[in-house]
Amino acid sequence: MSEKTKLHPRNAHRNPYDFKQLCEVNADLIPFVHINKYGTETIDFFNPQAVKALNQALLQHHYDLSFWAIPDDYLCPPVPGRADYVHYIADVLKTSNGGKIPKGTQVKCLDIGMGASCIYPIIGAKSYGWSFVATDVNPVAVEAARGIVKKNRSLRTKIKIRQQRRSDHIFQGIFKEGEQYDLSICNPPFHSSKEEAAKGTARKLKNLGKGKKIDKTVLNFGGQKTELYYKGGERKFVELMIEESKDFANSCLWFSTLISKESNLKPVEKMLEKAKAVEMKVIPMAQGNKKSRIVAWTFLSEKQQKVWTQTRFR
């Protein structure tokens, strides 16, 4: 298996999985590893327990976690793709900081919808030493994320968990008076309804040749409604995010979000123009055959960005 060259150059997951090393750090992975028809070690990525064991091993091996677990039927994220977002958004911060990636806990990040996995704060804290406020509307996800942070000593001083009490708000109710963030990140709900999410899963399974009958017990990505769908879909969610970001234009250096559907990119660009964002960046990403992009925006001028970074990072 060749290097995954589509991933970010700093991504620790560019090389094929070393299952020998991963099984050494997490013995629970051993029963799921087998040799495929190409003579390569792999797991069944449609087995939720196998995917969880793989994630645990990756987080233990690459990010030095001692504990990571999520409740059943909650989104089990692909770690390499999530790491790509973190590394690309670090490059965005670099553009405002004289070409140098800012590191350390003085870099304050906000994760909108961290999910039960708390994956972005983990990768950001471990890769760059950043500190995070991670938020979610789902109380079960909030408690699961708090459990992960509590059981990993190295995360306790870097990640704080807040529950968003209003599902009709994103930044409102999360920003506290006087708080400033250098970055906000988000992986918004993809679908507009439960039915659309089910159809999307059906297409995925059919395309991967897993047969016509869909058994939800083998859907490795799982996901609760707040993780998978939002009324109006990804576009509506991002529209609300952009609208609310205007209220905190001077409280966050860079806002950002994933945009999974390419058809949503142009409308989002128009929304940002209407919101009078000073600068916008579109960063393409790819993991295997899956393509997506990060959209990042700021309301601060180049001069204001320079003052911001000189004040906060130096």
Sequence and secondary structure as in RCSB ss.txt:
>XXXX:A:sequence
MSEKTKLHPRNAHRNPYDFKQLCEVNADLIPFVHINKYGTETIDFFNPQAVKALNQALLQHHYDLSFWAIPDDYL
CPPVPGRADYVHYIADVLKTSNGGKIPKGTQVKCLDIGMGASCIYPIIGAKSYGWSFVATDVNPVAVEAARGIVK
KNRSLRTKIKIRQQRRSDHIFQGIFKEGEQYDLSICNPPFHSSKEEAAKGTARKLKNLGKGKKIDKTVLNFGGQK
TELYYKGGERKFVELMIEESKDFANSCLWFSTLISKESNLKPVEKMLEKAKAVEMKVIPMAQGNKKSRIVAWTFL
SEKQQKVWTQTRFR
>XXXX:A:secstr
    TTS TT TTSS   HHHHHHH GGGGGG EE TTS EE  TT HHHHHHHHHHHHHHHH  S     TTS 
   HHHHHHHHHHHHHHHHHHTTT    STTSEEEEES TTTTHHHHHHHHHH  EEEEEES HHHHHHHHHHHH
T GGGTTTEEEEE   TT SSTTTS TT  EEEEEE    BSSHHHHHHHHHHHHHHTT  S   GGG TT   H
HHHB TTHHHHHHHHHHHHHGGGTTTEEEEEEEE  GGGHHHHHHHHHHTT SEEEEEEEEETTEEEEEEEEESS
 HHHHHHHHHHHT 
